[in-house]
Amino acid sequence: MSEIEYTLVRSDRKTTAIRVLTDGSVEVRAPRRLPVQEIERFLSEKKDWIEKHRRIMRERYPLDLEPRKILYKGKWKTILPLGENKILFDGEFFYAPEHWSDAELKKAVEEILKKLARSELIPLTRQIALHVGAEPQRITVTGAKTKWGSCSDGKNINLSWRLLAAPVDAIEYVIIHELCHMREMNHSERFWALVEQHVPDWRKKREKLSQVQVWLDAYFK
């Protein structure tokens, strides 16, 4: 039995993935028929990674998060008071009524981030696609919680609105990652070599995304 306690979620996926949640617990997503012994061997191999991300969660994203402070493009934004009964963004600051409950505020934050994601991520993807020589058929903003983005066989790019919380260079990495899948629909050596041509330090970008995911899990739980 693994020395690391974890929650197992099985599905029709083909690969195994680990997530460290905001309370320090570990969630493993695995294929339906993968033996438990293989899952626990994978956990053992990732022990150092798990501990590292538990430290990140404790040090950089404490659980007592301030509801009126959010991440937008990797920067902390305090939501300022507003006399009107709605949430606004002026390009620099967010505004919302002080009398809203935490639940009302977080729901409004989610809605405005979705709106901003549609207006910002789609044109940014088209711009980057021109730079890397890709031609996606369609670009869609989704509500995905566990995937920053995806690319379909039909060359359609999907991006989660949650990506808008990440730093701009990490957002660009995700977009390039998915655009590269238009040429290599896998995670082979050829795929990563292609990504590295455009983002030499992609590993650092993935680390930034892991940190942002911790905040998202806590704020929108």
Backbone torsions as a table, in degrees:
resi	resn	phi	psi	omega
1	MET	NA	140.2	-177.7
2	SER	-64.0	143.4	175.8
3	GLU	-77.7	-9.7	177.9
4	ILE	-101.6	120.2	176.7
5	GLU	-72.5	141.2	-177.2
6	TYR	-154.9	160.6	173.5
7	THR	-105.4	129.8	-177.0
8	LEU	-102.4	127.4	176.8
9	VAL	-121.2	114.3	-179.9
10	ARG	-99.7	146.4	178.7
11	SER	-156.2	-170.0	-179.2
12	ASP	-84.8	11.5	178.9
13	ARG	-64.0	161.7	-177.9
14	LYS	-101.7	-17.2	-177.6
15	THR	-121.1	167.4	178.3
16	THR	-105.3	136.1	-178.8
17	ALA	-134.8	149.0	179.7
18	ILE	-118.4	138.1	173.1
19	ARG	-128.0	135.3	172.2
20	VAL	-98.3	118.1	-175.9
21	LEU	-85.3	172.5	-172.2
22	THR	-64.9	-23.3	178.5
23	ASP	-90.9	7.5	179.6
24	GLY	89.6	-5.4	179.7
25	SER	-75.1	161.1	-175.4
26	VAL	-115.4	132.7	176.7
27	GLU	-117.2	130.0	178.4
28	VAL	-114.7	126.8	175.6
29	ARG	-107.5	122.1	-171.9
30	ALA	-138.9	158.5	174.7
31	PRO	-60.4	151.5	-173.9
32	ARG	-56.9	-39.9	-172.7
33	ARG	-102.0	8.5	179.4
34	LEU	-69.9	125.9	-179.2
35	PRO	-59.6	145.1	179.8
36	VAL	-58.5	-35.8	179.6
37	GLN	-59.8	-37.3	178.9
38	GLU	-69.8	-38.1	178.9
39	ILE	-63.7	-44.2	-177.3
40	GLU	-73.0	-29.3	173.7
41	ARG	-65.3	-41.8	177.9
42	PHE	-62.2	-42.6	177.4
43	LEU	-59.8	-43.7	-179.9
44	SER	-61.5	-40.0	179.4
45	GLU	-66.8	-28.9	-177.0
46	LYS	-98.1	15.0	-175.6
47	LYS	-56.9	-46.5	-179.4
48	ASP	-63.5	-40.0	178.5
49	TRP	-62.4	-42.5	-179.7
50	ILE	-62.1	-46.5	-179.4
51	GLU	-64.1	-38.9	178.7
52	LYS	-59.9	-44.6	-177.8
53	HIS	-76.3	-24.4	170.7
54	ARG	-66.1	-39.3	177.8
55	ARG	-65.3	-41.4	178.3
56	ILE	-59.3	-45.1	-179.6
57	MET	-60.7	-44.9	-177.2
58	ARG	-68.9	-42.0	-171.4
59	GLU	-83.9	-37.0	-170.9
60	ARG	-107.6	-21.2	-178.2
61	TYR	-136.2	72.8	179.7
62	PRO	-60.8	155.5	-175.0
63	LEU	-70.4	-25.5	-180.0
64	ASP	-84.9	63.4	-177.7
65	LEU	-71.5	142.6	177.7
66	GLU	-77.5	118.2	-177.3
67	PRO	-58.8	-27.3	-176.9
68	ARG	-94.7	19.7	176.7
69	LYS	-131.2	119.2	-174.3
70	ILE	-130.1	162.8	175.4
71	LEU	-94.6	128.2	175.8
72	TYR	-136.5	115.0	-176.6
73	LYS	53.7	39.1	174.5
74	GLY	81.6	3.1	-179.0
75	LYS	-118.2	141.1	178.5
76	TRP	-74.3	129.5	179.1
77	LYS	-122.5	122.1	174.9
78	THR	-84.6	132.1	179.8
79	ILE	-81.8	114.4	-174.5
80	LEU	-83.7	156.9	-178.5
81	PRO	-64.7	147.2	179.0
82	LEU	-138.9	137.5	-179.9
83	GLY	-75.7	-24.6	-179.7
84	GLU	-85.4	156.9	-176.5
85	ASN	-89.9	61.4	179.2
86	LYS	-161.4	169.9	177.1
87	ILE	-106.3	140.5	-177.6
88	LEU	-133.3	156.5	172.6
89	PHE	-137.5	126.3	-176.0
90	ASP	-103.3	14.2	-178.1
91	GLY	99.9	-17.5	178.8
92	GLU	-131.6	-43.9	-176.5
93	PHE	-121.8	150.7	171.7
94	PHE	-99.4	147.8	179.7
95	TYR	-135.4	141.5	176.4
96	ALA	-159.3	155.4	180.0
97	PRO	-60.6	143.1	179.2
98	GLU	-73.8	-23.6	-175.3
99	HIS	-80.0	-9.2	179.2
100	TRP	-63.7	143.1	173.8
101	SER	-71.9	166.2	178.5
102	ASP	-58.6	-40.4	-179.1
103	ALA	-65.0	-43.4	178.8
104	GLU	-62.9	-42.0	-178.5
105	LEU	-64.4	-47.4	-177.4
106	LYS	-64.8	-35.5	177.0
107	LYS	-64.8	-41.9	179.4
108	ALA	-67.4	-38.6	177.1
109	VAL	-60.9	-43.6	178.6
110	GLU	-59.9	-44.1	-177.5
111	GLU	-66.6	-40.4	-178.1
112	ILE	-74.1	-31.8	175.7
113	LEU	-67.4	-36.8	175.4
114	LYS	-61.2	-45.1	-179.4
115	LYS	-63.4	-45.2	179.4
116	LEU	-65.0	-37.5	179.8
117	ALA	-61.7	-42.6	179.8
118	ARG	-63.9	-38.3	-176.6
119	SER	-81.0	-20.2	-175.4
120	GLU	-109.4	-42.4	-174.1
121	LEU	-72.8	-35.2	-178.0
122	ILE	-66.3	-51.5	177.6
123	PRO	-65.2	-33.5	177.7
124	LEU	-63.7	-40.2	178.9
125	THR	-64.3	-41.2	178.9
126	ARG	-64.8	-38.3	178.7
127	GLN	-64.5	-46.7	-179.9
128	ILE	-67.2	-36.2	179.0
129	ALA	-59.6	-40.1	177.1
130	LEU	-63.2	-39.4	-178.1
131	HIS	-66.8	-38.4	-177.3
132	VAL	-94.4	-1.2	177.3
133	GLY	77.1	35.5	178.6
134	ALA	-114.5	154.3	-179.7
135	GLU	-132.9	81.3	178.6
136	PRO	-65.0	144.3	179.3
137	GLN	-72.3	-44.2	-178.1
138	ARG	-147.3	145.3	177.8
139	ILE	-122.4	123.8	-174.9
140	THR	-128.5	140.0	173.2
141	VAL	-95.5	127.2	-175.3
142	THR	-117.6	177.4	177.1
143	GLY	-101.9	19.9	-176.9
144	ALA	-55.3	136.4	-178.8
145	LYS	-99.4	-29.2	-174.1
146	THR	-111.7	-2.2	177.3
147	LYS	-128.6	128.1	176.6
148	TRP	-69.9	-34.9	-179.1
149	GLY	-163.3	172.0	176.8
150	SER	-157.3	162.2	177.9
151	CYS	-133.2	126.0	-178.2
152	SER	-87.8	167.6	176.5
153	ASP	-60.1	-26.8	179.8
154	GLY	-85.3	13.3	178.1
155	LYS	64.5	36.1	173.3
156	ASN	-98.7	130.9	-179.1
157	ILE	-100.3	128.5	175.9
158	ASN	-115.9	134.6	179.9
159	LEU	-130.5	134.3	177.6
160	SER	-74.6	140.2	176.8
161	TRP	-61.8	-23.4	179.5
162	ARG	-64.0	-19.5	178.9
163	LEU	-60.1	-23.4	-177.9
164	LEU	-66.6	-14.3	176.5
165	ALA	-77.7	-18.5	-174.1
166	ALA	-81.5	157.5	174.0
167	PRO	-59.0	153.2	-175.0
168	VAL	-57.9	-40.9	-178.7
169	ASP	-67.0	-30.1	176.4
170	ALA	-73.8	-36.7	175.4
171	ILE	-60.8	-45.8	-179.7
172	GLU	-62.9	-37.1	177.7
173	TYR	-61.5	-45.7	-179.7
174	VAL	-60.3	-43.6	-179.8
175	ILE	-62.3	-45.6	178.7
176	ILE	-63.3	-40.4	177.4
177	HIS	-54.5	-48.6	-178.1
178	GLU	-71.3	-35.9	177.3
179	LEU	-65.2	-35.0	177.4
180	CYS	-65.7	-27.9	176.8
181	HIS	-66.3	-17.2	176.6
182	MET	-67.2	-23.3	176.4
183	ARG	-100.3	-33.2	-178.4
184	GLU	-131.8	100.1	-176.9
185	MET	-84.4	56.4	-178.8
186	ASN	-165.9	-174.5	174.4
187	HIS	-119.6	47.0	-180.0
188	SER	-76.7	175.3	176.6
189	GLU	-60.6	-37.0	179.3
190	ARG	-64.3	-38.1	178.2
191	PHE	-62.5	-50.4	-176.9
192	TRP	-66.3	-32.2	175.6
193	ALA	-64.1	-38.3	177.9
194	LEU	-66.2	-44.5	177.6
195	VAL	-59.9	-43.0	-175.8
196	GLU	-66.3	-25.0	175.5
197	GLN	-61.5	-36.1	-176.7
198	HIS	-97.0	-31.6	-178.0
199	VAL	-134.0	82.6	-176.9
200	PRO	-57.4	-32.8	-178.7
201	ASP	-103.8	40.7	-176.3
202	TRP	-59.4	-28.1	179.4
203	ARG	-63.7	-38.5	177.4
204	LYS	-66.1	-35.4	178.6
205	LYS	-66.6	-38.8	178.4
206	ARG	-65.3	-35.0	177.5
207	GLU	-63.9	-41.4	177.2
208	LYS	-60.9	-40.9	179.7
209	LEU	-63.8	-37.8	178.3
210	SER	-61.8	-39.7	179.6
211	GLN	-67.3	-41.2	178.4
212	VAL	-64.8	-37.2	-179.7
213	GLN	-60.5	-36.3	178.7
214	VAL	-61.0	-45.7	178.9
215	TRP	-64.2	-44.7	-179.9
216	LEU	-58.8	-42.5	179.7
217	ASP	-61.5	-37.3	-177.9
218	ALA	-76.3	-43.7	-174.2
219	TYR	-72.8	-42.1	-174.6
220	PHE	-104.9	25.7	-179.7
221	LYS	-68.4	NA	NA
